[in-house]
C-alpha cells in the first residue's frame, strides 16, 4: 500500500492521491536519537468541500459529520512508512463509517412463540417465589 494509489473507502469510493495532503513532523516520546531527528509523525488531511471524488450526497453527509476537512494524525510507530500506512487505514475507516447509512428499525410485534416463552418464564419465576414463602396456617 504505497502513497501513489488512491485511497479505497468501501467498495464504491476511491479518493485520488492528489486530494490527500500529507504533512510530517517529529513525533514526541521515546525512541532515542532516531525519533529526535526523523519526521515520523504523519498527518493526513482530506478536503471534503473541494473533492471531485465525492457525489453530492456523500459530500453532504461528510460535511455534516466532519466539517470541510477531515484530518488523521498518527505517531504510533517509529517508522514513517508504518505511520503513513496507519494514517491511510484510519482515514479510510473514518470516512467509511461516516458514509454508512443505518437502516431505520421497523417495529415488529412479538411472535406467538416468544409470547409463550415469556409467559412460561413468568410462571416458573412465580412458582420459585411461592416455594420460598412460609406455609400459611390453613394448609
Secondary structure as GFF3:
##gff-version 3
##sequence-region A 1 139
A	DSSP	beta_strand	7	9	.	.	.	ID=ss1
A	DSSP	beta_strand	13	15	.	.	.	ID=ss2
A	DSSP	three_ten_helix	17	19	.	.	.	ID=ss3
A	DSSP	beta_strand	20	25	.	.	.	ID=ss4
A	DSSP	alpha_helix	32	37	.	.	.	ID=ss5
A	DSSP	beta_strand	41	47	.	.	.	ID=ss6
A	DSSP	alpha_helix	56	66	.	.	.	ID=ss7
A	DSSP	beta_strand	69	74	.	.	.	ID=ss8
A	DSSP	alpha_helix	80	99	.	.	.	ID=ss9
A	DSSP	alpha_helix	112	132	.	.	.	ID=ss10
###
